[in-house]
Amino acid sequence: MKTKTIGLGIGFLLLSTLSLAQGRGSQTPVYTPTVTPFDKLPDWSGAWQMVGPTVFDTSTQTGQGGAIDVGVREHPPYNAEWETLYKKNLERRDKNLFPDVFTNCGVPAGYPRILNLPDPYEFVIRPDESWILTENGPNVMRIYTDGRKHLPDQWETYTGDSVGRWEDDTLVFTTIALKGNRDGDNILDRTGLILSDKSHATTRMRKINDNTIQAVITIEDPKALTKPWVVTKQFRKLPQGTRLYDYGCAENNRNPVDEKTGKTLILGPDGKPLNVD
């Protein structure tokens, strides 16, 4: 009797799972696949690395140094409310009290921060989709180029939903359904730049020469910005044969937080904090 009951339970579970899958499938928009043949796609093979520091928008940067240095900030077209939020983050950064949420295990970089990481990248191009793979994280971003559209009821995630197309050698894609800093766990860089859950972006990526890929990101955010914000990132090709490896954030965590003071610590080569009072 016990065996029969378990069997019936498994049967109901399978039927429920099948019904759920069918329900989801019935909501998926129908589209005619359109892809660019392999021989028409550009060559983005190899390993790449972002050019410059991890300041997200160096074109509007003021102050000297990198994202963690006192006085360094960017000037996106924030409205008054979001400029105030950014200034609060900067004040905490200047006091070394603004730990990077990305160092928490399992938190993705999200978009557009996935294009602002210090470690190597790979860009995998296929006719139906392209992938941005980062060693830092690791993180994966999927860009569908098979003719599909955004879902009308797409839920928000760190990286959002990206669909695009090829215009000759340029990958053009839109990214929607970004959760932004809604839950307080997503920033663009360590100055404390943030966007809202209403942000979306249009990105154009192409090789501008044999050794450089350029991404021009146009960000719109009716909740946080007064106008579109255009940011350009570049990536240089690394020597042939460069490999990417995975690593856990805990085993390479260079910035633990002091439990007593709340300050972000920087570890030296011996594993001991360099900035303890």
N, C-alpha and C positions, 0 to 999 in steps of 0.2 A: 504494500500500500504506500509506504514511504517512497519507494522508487518511482511509482506511478505519479505521485504528487510532484516530485522533483521534475520528472519528465514533462508534466503539464506546465509547470512554471517556466521551464526553459522554452517550451513551445510558445507560450504567451509572450515571452520576452522577445523571441525571434520575430513573431508577428508584429509586435509593437515597433520594433526597430525597423522592420521592412516598411511598415506604414509611414513611419516618420521619414524615412529616406525617400519614399515615393512622394510624400507631401512636399518635401523640400524640392525635389526634382520638378514637380509640377509648377513651382513658382519661379524656376529658372527661365529667364527670357530666351526665346528661340532666336538664333541668329545664323547667318550663312558664313562659315569660316572663310576668311580671306587672309592669306599669308604671303610674305615675301620669300621667294625661293632662296635656298642657302647661298647660291652663287651670286646673289644680288646684295647680300649682307656685308657690311664692313668687317674688317678683322680687328677685334678688340681682345685678342688672345693675350695670354701672359699675365703677369702680376703688375699691379699699379699701386701708387701711393699718392695721397693728397698732397698738393703743393701748399706750403705755408703752414702756419700754426693752426690750432683748433679754435681760433676765433671765427665764428660762423660767417660774419660779414666784414671782412677786413677793409672793404671800400668805405665804410662809414666809421671805422674804428678811430677812437681818440685814446690817448694814453700810450705809453710804451710798454711792450712786453706781450705776454700771452694772456689767455683767458683767466688765469688765476692771479694775475698781478694786480695790485692795488692801482686804481685809477684807469684801468683799461675798460672800455665799454664800447658798445655799438649804438647806432642811432636809427633803428627802424622807425617807420612812420606810425608809431603808437598813438592812440588817442590818450587823453589825459589820465584816464583810469588805469590803463595798462602801462603807461610810463611810470606811474606811481608804484605799481607792482614790481616793475623791473628795477626801479631805484631801491626798493626794499631788499631785493635779492642782491643787488650790488653792495649794499651796506653790509649785509651778512657775509658776502664774499670777502670784502675788505677786512673784516674782523676774523676771517678764517672760520666762519660758522656756517658755511654753505656747502655741505657735502654733496658730491655728485650722486644723484639717484641712480645713475647708470652703473655705479659700482655695486649696487645690490644684486645679488645673484638672481638671474632669471628675468631682469628688466631689459627689454629690447631698447635699442637706440631710438627706434621710431624714425618717421620721416618728418622733416628733411635732415635730421641729425645723422642719419646713416651715411650721408655724403660729407660728413665733417668729422671723420675719425682718423686717428694718427697711424694706425697699423695698415698693412697691405690689403688690397682689394683684388677680386677677380670679377670680370664682367662676362657672363655667359650668354651668348646670343643664339637663339633658335628662331625658326620661322614663326612659331606660334607664341613664344614668350621669351623674355629675357630675365636674367637674375643678377642682382647685385649681391655679391658674397663678401663679407668682411671677416678678417681674422679677429678684429676687436669685437668681442661679444661671445660667440660669433652671432652674426645677424644675417638674415636672408630677406631680400625684397623681390617680389615677383611682379613683373610688368607684362600683362597679357597683350599680345599683338595679333590675335587671331580673328579680330572682327567683333568680339563681344563688347557689350556696353556695361556701364556701371549698374549695379542692382538698384532698383528704386528705393529699397528699404535697407540699404547696407548699414550694418552696425559699425560703431566706431572702434578702432583698434590703434595700437601704437604706430603701425606702418600704413594703415589705411588700405584702400583698394585702388590699384593702378591699372589703367588700360591705355593703350597707345597705338601708334602706327609708325611706319618708316616713311620719311620724306627724303628720298635719295639716301644719303649716308647719315641722316639725322634721326635719332629716336626721339619722338615727341610723345609725351604721355601726361595724363592728368591723374592726380591723386586726390581722392576724397575720403570721407569717413575717418578722419583723424581725430583721436581723442584729445590730442593736445595736452595741456596741463590741467585738464579737468579734475584729475585725481591727485594732483600734486606730485606726480612721479615722471614727468617728461619735460626735458629742457633741450635747448638747441646747442648750448655750449655752457662752459662753467662760469661765464659771467652771470648766468641766470636768465638768459633770454628764454621767453616762453611764448606760446601761441595758444589760442583757445580751441575748443571743440567745434568751432565753426570754420576753421581754416581749411583751405584746399590749395592745390598748387598745380601749375603747368610747368613741365620741365623739358628742356631741349638738350640732348646729349649728342656730341659728335667728336670725332678726332679732328683736331685743328692742324695737326702734323703727325708724323710717324710716332712721336714719343709723348703726345699730349692728348688727353681726352678732356673736353670742357663740358660742364653742365651749367646751363643758365636756368635758374629756378625763379619763377614768378609766383609769389605767395599772395593770396587774397584771404583776408580775415575780417569780415564785417563787424565782428565783436571787439577786435583788438587793434586793427589798423585803420588809418584814415584813407589809405590808397594802396595800390599794389606795391609789393616790396620785391625788388629784383636783386638776386644774389648770384654771383658767379663763382663756381668752384672748378679747380683744375686738378688733374691727376697725371703724374709722370710715370712712364713705363720703367719698371725695374729690370735689372739684368736678366737675361734669358736663363731659365732654370730656377728662378726664385720660387720657393715653396711657401704656402700658407699653412699654418698649424693652428689647432684649437688649443685653448687653455681655459681653465676655470677661473672665474673672477677671484675666488678665495685664494688660489695659489699664487696669484700675481697682483693681489690687492695692495697697491702702493699708498693708499690714502684711507687708513682706518680712522675712526672717530674716537677721540678721547672721551670716555664715559663720564668723567668728572667735569670737564670744562665745555664739552660739546664741540671743541675745535677739531678741524680736519688735520690729521698728522701726515707728515711726509717721511717715509722710511728711507734710511740710508742703505748702502750695500750690505751692511751687517744685520739688517732687519730691525735696527733700533731707530726710534723717532729722532729726526734732526731738529725739530722745532718745539721741543719741550721747554717750558719756562723754568 
